[in-house]
Amino acid sequence: MAASILAVRGSKGLFLVNGPPSYQPHEGFHSTSADVKTCQTLMSVSVNDGKFLAWANTEQVFVVEVTTGKVVFEANAPKVAALLLSPGGSYLAAWQRHVACTIPGGLPNMHVWDVKNGKKLKELVQKKQILWCPQFTADEKVCARMASQEVHFFEDGNFETIAKKMHIQKVVDFSLSPVNKPPYHCAAYVPGTKVKPITAPLMCLAPRASHPLSGCTNIPTLKGSRASLPVKASLRQTEFHSFGTERERRC
């Protein structure tokens, strides 16, 4: 079994520590403790294999390869409040608090980078932190994000072109199935009212040729009169389990 490596965030910065039995600092990683003034660290890990770790201080964002401790990506991004590393570590998304200004629409405060070449792929205005976070399929072929009453889909790392839109009135949440091969599915969540039940439309993103989003089908909507409420839950959600083949509704 491969040796475990722990990421530790403390008052003096970020450290990588070897797991049992040594618990010694990672030799290849230089801790961020040298810059105590900017050690307000946020972290995100690539979920497929944990190979990459992303973090941010008050001035920059970084991605490190965990096994070697080598920083493979860094970019200037002050006052980042939230981070997301895609499942395979290919893309990094960051959200900054929106600042009002004289520029129509405001300054872009959401950014997406290609970790391998360091190129910024997209920047846009996302005023609220709620649902800012894009979602990826496990193979990173499809990315989805919420935009008003639509879910926008992007394919193969092309964030300049919206490959497909899922328009649903009064949608408040969505979940992209975390599978590593097509067909892909996306479920949305529309809260119910006194006269209308909860709905959770499901879209199948069926591949044609080499384009995963070229064909889409609306599967009949699931409906219900209530949804389960987890302890301390504050947001209504529709989610797929880890294999992406079933969905659950909760509120």
TORVEX-533511 format. One line per field, with one value per residue (C-alpha): residue number from 1; residue in one letter; y, z, x. Coordinates in nm, 4 decimals. Example, Ala and Ser with C-alpha at 12.3 -4.5 7.8 and 13.67 -1.06 7.14 Angstrom:
2
num	1/2
residuo	a/s
yy	-0.4500/-0.1060
zz	0.7800/0.7140
xx	1.2300/1.3670
This chain:
251
num	1/2/3/4/5/6/7/8/9/10/11/12/13/14/15/16/17/18/19/20/21/22/23/24/25/26/27/28/29/30/31/32/33/34/35/36/37/38/39/40/41/42/43/44/45/46/47/48/49/50/51/52/53/54/55/56/57/58/59/60/61/62/63/64/65/66/67/68/69/70/71/72/73/74/75/76/77/78/79/80/81/82/83/84/85/86/87/88/89/90/91/92/93/94/95/96/97/98/99/100/101/102/103/104/105/106/107/108/109/110/111/112/113/114/115/116/117/118/119/120/121/122/123/124/125/126/127/128/129/130/131/132/133/134/135/136/137/138/139/140/141/142/143/144/145/146/147/148/149/150/151/152/153/154/155/156/157/158/159/160/161/162/163/164/165/166/167/168/169/170/171/172/173/174/175/176/177/178/179/180/181/182/183/184/185/186/187/188/189/190/191/192/193/194/195/196/197/198/199/200/201/202/203/204/205/206/207/208/209/210/211/212/213/214/215/216/217/218/219/220/221/222/223/224/225/226/227/228/229/230/231/232/233/234/235/236/237/238/239/240/241/242/243/244/245/246/247/248/249/250/251
residuo	m/a/a/s/i/l/a/v/r/g/s/k/g/l/f/l/v/n/g/p/p/s/y/q/p/h/e/g/f/h/s/t/s/a/d/v/k/t/c/q/t/l/m/s/v/s/v/n/d/g/k/f/l/a/w/a/n/t/e/q/v/f/v/v/e/v/t/t/g/k/v/v/f/e/a/n/a/p/k/v/a/a/l/l/l/s/p/g/g/s/y/l/a/a/w/q/r/h/v/a/c/t/i/p/g/g/l/p/n/m/h/v/w/d/v/k/n/g/k/k/l/k/e/l/v/q/k/k/q/i/l/w/c/p/q/f/t/a/d/e/k/v/c/a/r/m/a/s/q/e/v/h/f/f/e/d/g/n/f/e/t/i/a/k/k/m/h/i/q/k/v/v/d/f/s/l/s/p/v/n/k/p/p/y/h/c/a/a/y/v/p/g/t/k/v/k/p/i/t/a/p/l/m/c/l/a/p/r/a/s/h/p/l/s/g/c/t/n/i/p/t/l/k/g/s/r/a/s/l/p/v/k/a/s/l/r/q/t/e/f/h/s/f/g/t/e/r/e/r/r/c
yy	0.0000/0.3451/0.5624/0.8226/1.1950/1.4373/1.8021/2.0080/2.3631/2.5525/2.9028/2.9167/2.7973/2.4782/2.1667/1.8252/1.5472/1.1836/0.9406/0.6525/0.5443/0.8463/1.1525/1.3607/1.6704/1.5997/1.6542/1.7810/2.0388/2.3796/2.4824/2.8157/2.9107/3.1518/3.3947/3.4126/3.7247/3.5379/3.1981/3.2149/2.8924/2.7304/2.3766/2.1483/1.7958/1.6150/1.3573/1.0777/0.9833/1.2655/1.3236/1.7024/1.9558/2.3150/2.5964/2.9738/3.2477/3.6113/3.6798/3.3658/3.0193/2.7099/2.3447/2.0931/1.7324/1.5582/1.2714/1.4951/1.8136/2.0104/2.3160/2.2570/2.5675/2.9128/3.2293/3.5705/3.5777/3.8001/3.7343/3.4026/3.2801/2.9367/2.6810/2.3743/2.1304/1.9088/1.5302/1.4610/1.7839/1.9267/2.2402/2.4822/2.7105/2.9971/3.2402/3.5843/3.7952/4.0239/4.3900/4.6671/4.9035/5.1435/4.8791/4.7573/4.4141/4.4329/4.2848/3.9123/3.7262/3.3628/3.2130/2.8778/2.7764/2.4887/2.3485/2.1874/2.4937/2.7686/2.9320/3.1063/2.9482/3.1584/3.4503/3.5795/3.7571/3.5343/3.7608/3.5005/3.2274/2.9909/2.7483/2.9235/2.5930/2.4197/2.0428/1.7947/1.4393/1.2043/1.1926/1.5762/1.5616/1.7635/2.0617/2.2257/2.5449/2.7246/3.0525/3.2129/2.9622/2.7602/2.4956/2.5527/2.2621/2.2803/2.0006/1.9046/2.2074/2.4609/2.7174/2.9833/2.7947/2.6700/2.3251/2.2813/2.4563/2.3068/2.5696/2.5114/2.7807/2.8295/2.5779/2.6226/2.3408/2.0726/1.7693/1.6304/1.2546/1.1876/0.9055/0.8487/0.7560/0.8458/0.8603/1.1479/1.2673/1.5907/1.6292/1.9596/2.0535/2.2740/2.3320/2.2639/2.4960/2.4462/2.3521/2.2071/1.9172/1.9084/1.8291/1.6953/1.6960/1.4629/1.5203/1.2507/1.3780/1.1031/1.0961/1.1038/1.0561/1.2326/1.5019/1.3997/1.6759/1.6490/1.4656/1.5387/1.3860/1.4940/1.1865/1.2043/1.4209/1.2701/1.4216/1.4096/1.5723/1.5926/1.5254/1.4072/1.6662/1.5856/1.7281/2.0953/2.0993/2.4454/2.3979/2.1893/1.9580/1.6941/1.4661/1.1534/0.8971/0.8262/0.5991/0.8508/0.5979/0.7013/1.0278/1.1309/1.4340/1.6098/1.9482
zz	0.0000/-0.0901/0.1979/0.3079/0.3074/0.5253/0.4471/0.7649/0.7813/1.0953/1.2278/1.0759/0.7280/0.5241/0.5792/0.4144/0.6611/0.5927/0.7448/0.9823/1.1085/1.0631/1.0766/0.9556/0.7331/0.3597/0.2352/-0.1086/0.0079/0.1391/0.3985/0.3682/0.7232/0.5938/0.4934/0.8067/0.6913/0.4040/0.5622/0.5631/0.3656/0.1661/0.0330/-0.2322/-0.3305/-0.6637/-0.5727/-0.8155/-0.6623/-0.4322/-0.6500/-0.6466/-0.3726/-0.4346/-0.1847/-0.1711/0.0503/0.0426/-0.2747/-0.4886/-0.5717/-0.5996/-0.6994/-0.5725/-0.6759/-0.3430/-0.3892/-0.4901/-0.3091/-0.6287/-0.7056/-1.0577/-1.0851/-0.9339/-1.0276/-0.8828/-0.7374/-0.4302/-0.1607/-0.2926/-0.0762/-0.2319/-0.4405/-0.6482/-0.8072/-1.0763/-1.0145/-1.2061/-1.1126/-1.4664/-1.3842/-1.0942/-1.0217/-0.7728/-0.6430/-0.4960/-0.3118/-0.5518/-0.5281/-0.6538/-0.9026/-1.1849/-1.4523/-1.5926/-1.4458/-1.2129/-1.2178/-1.2931/-0.9639/-1.0754/-1.2593/-1.4204/-1.5098/-1.6952/-1.4355/-1.6884/-1.8989/-1.6530/-1.8986/-1.7680/-1.9528/-1.8248/-1.5996/-1.5260/-1.2691/-1.0030/-0.7354/-0.4840/-0.3317/-0.3121/-0.6058/-0.7481/-0.7747/-1.1147/-1.1291/-1.3373/-1.4496/-1.3223/-1.6641/-1.6798/-2.0228/-1.9071/-1.6738/-1.5597/-1.3724/-1.2594/-1.4314/-1.3230/-1.4190/-1.6450/-1.6119/-1.8637/-1.9927/-2.1304/-2.2918/-2.3265/-2.1385/-2.3762/-2.1403/-2.4074/-2.5770/-2.3992/-2.5484/-2.4053/-2.1770/-1.9382/-1.8810/-1.5918/-1.4266/-1.0535/-1.0394/-0.7229/-0.7443/-0.9734/-0.9663/-1.2463/-1.2278/-1.1320/-1.3830/-1.5876/-1.9166/-2.1088/-2.0973/-1.8497/-1.6530/-1.4837/-1.2283/-1.1220/-0.8171/-0.8179/-0.4759/-0.4329/-0.3296/-0.1580/-0.4891/-0.6736/-0.5649/-0.5646/-0.9079/-1.0080/-1.3880/-1.5185/-1.8440/-2.0227/-2.2066/-2.4640/-2.6834/-3.0601/-3.2407/-3.0360/-2.8830/-2.5444/-2.5432/-2.8995/-2.8000/-2.4916/-2.3705/-2.0915/-1.8877/-1.7264/-1.4153/-1.0690/-0.8348/-0.4629/-0.1885/0.0499/0.0818/0.3716/0.5895/0.7115/1.0442/1.0137/0.6382/0.5058/0.1280/-0.0820/-0.2916/-0.5587/-0.5598/-0.7255/-0.5184/-0.5903/-0.8883/-1.0535/-1.1299/-0.8795/-0.7304/-0.4005/-0.3086/0.0191/0.1550
xx	0.0000/0.1318/0.2479/-0.0038/0.0710/-0.1220/-0.1918/-0.2029/-0.3290/-0.2336/-0.1937/0.1553/0.0705/0.0382/0.2512/0.2724/0.3513/0.4332/0.1874/0.2620/0.4997/0.7313/0.4985/0.7920/0.7622/0.7538/1.1084/1.0068/0.7540/0.8517/0.5943/0.4175/0.5143/0.7812/0.5081/0.2959/0.1098/-0.0574/-0.1132/-0.4938/-0.4978/-0.7790/-0.7312/-0.8816/-0.7718/-0.8163/-1.0788/-0.9880/-0.6543/-0.5469/-0.2414/-0.2739/-0.3419/-0.4498/-0.4310/-0.4541/-0.3235/-0.4290/-0.2302/-0.1900/-0.3233/-0.1028/-0.1218/0.1326/0.1978/0.1623/0.4090/0.7004/0.6002/0.6690/0.4558/0.3212/0.1025/0.0766/-0.1097/-0.1793/-0.5307/-0.5744/-0.8322/-0.9627/-1.2510/-1.3174/-1.1276/-1.2069/-0.9642/-1.1169/-1.1236/-0.8041/-0.6312/-0.6398/-0.8419/-0.8460/-1.1420/-1.1324/-1.3926/-1.3256/-1.5790/-1.7600/-1.6630/-1.8905/-1.7265/-1.8048/-1.7457/-2.0813/-2.1509/-1.8530/-1.5032/-1.4666/-1.4345/-1.4547/-1.1582/-1.0721/-0.7150/-0.5551/-0.3145/-0.0800/0.0001/-0.0977/-0.3386/-0.6491/-0.9408/-1.2292/-1.3133/-1.6607/-1.8749/-2.0325/-2.1779/-2.2941/-2.0808/-2.3782/-2.3553/-2.0482/-1.8666/-1.8526/-1.8983/-1.6969/-1.7495/-1.4786/-1.3095/-1.3198/-1.4847/-1.7859/-1.8096/-2.1325/-2.2151/-2.5286/-2.6168/-2.9446/-3.2169/-2.9912/-2.7235/-2.4442/-2.2363/-1.8819/-1.6846/-1.3183/-1.1881/-1.3440/-1.4947/-1.5421/-1.8258/-2.1389/-2.1940/-2.5441/-2.7921/-3.0461/-3.3150/-3.5541/-3.7626/-3.7061/-3.4204/-3.2138/-2.9589/-2.8187/-2.5910/-2.3740/-2.3182/-1.9529/-1.8980/-1.5837/-1.7485/-2.0665/-2.3582/-2.3528/-2.6549/-2.7488/-3.0266/-3.1795/-3.3839/-3.6923/-3.8519/-4.2187/-4.5007/-4.8355/-4.9950/-4.6978/-4.4712/-4.0944/-3.9530/-3.6134/-3.5717/-3.3032/-3.1148/-2.9191/-2.6122/-2.5752/-2.2642/-2.2660/-1.9378/-1.6688/-1.8893/-2.0343/-2.2976/-2.4235/-2.7421/-2.9542/-3.2763/-3.5089/-3.5974/-3.9449/-3.9379/-3.9335/-4.1893/-4.2518/-4.4499/-4.1568/-3.7852/-3.5721/-3.3967/-3.0438/-2.9336/-2.8290/-2.8899/-2.9628/-2.9772/-3.2131/-3.0023/-3.0192/-2.7175/-2.5788/-2.3969/-2.0294/-2.1006/-2.3321/-2.6068/-2.8699/-2.9811/-3.1286/-3.3304/-3.2977/-3.3994
